[in-house]
Amino acid sequence: MELLKILFLLFIALAVVVMATERFGKPMSREKQSKLSKIAIILILVMLVARLIKEIV
């Protein structure tokens, strides 16, 4: 029962965040999207390498 309560609260929180970002968010330019995607790919690779090192050690 506790799990259902937690899932319900997470769903409500997600709905509030989605509604707020739709209402108050601004569209990004192509240049900014490109820059953020490059940074995200680098961060994901760093996290994967760190996890691999953690698993080895």
N, C-alpha and C positions, 0 to 999 in steps of 0.2 A: 504494500500500500504506500509505503514511503517513496518507493521508486516512482510511482505514478504521480505523486505530489511534486516531486522534483522535476519530472519530465513536463508536467503541466506548467510549472513556474518558468522553466526554460523556454517553453513554447511562447508563453505570454511575453517574456523578456525579448525574445527574437522578434515577435510581432511589433512590439513597441519600437525597437531599433530600426526595423525595416520602414515603418511608417514615418519615423523621424527623419531618416536619411532621404526618403522620397520627398518629403515636404521641404526640408531645409538644405539638402545637398545641392552642390553645383556640378554641372558636367565638367569633366577634365578635358584639357586639350590633348591632342594626339602626342605632342612632345612629352608632356608630363606622364601620360600613360606608358609611353615607351621607356622613359627613364625609370619609372617605378617597376616595370616588369623586369628590366635588367637587374635592378637591385634585388628584387624578389628571387630571381633565379640564382643569384650569387648567394643570398642568405640560405636558400634551400640546400644548395650544394655544401655550404659550410656546416649546416646542421646534420646533413647526411654523413659527412666525414667525421664530425664529432661523435655521432652515434656509433659509427663503425669503430672508431678508436676506443670508445667506452666499452663496446662489446668484446673487443680483443683483449683489453686489459682487465 
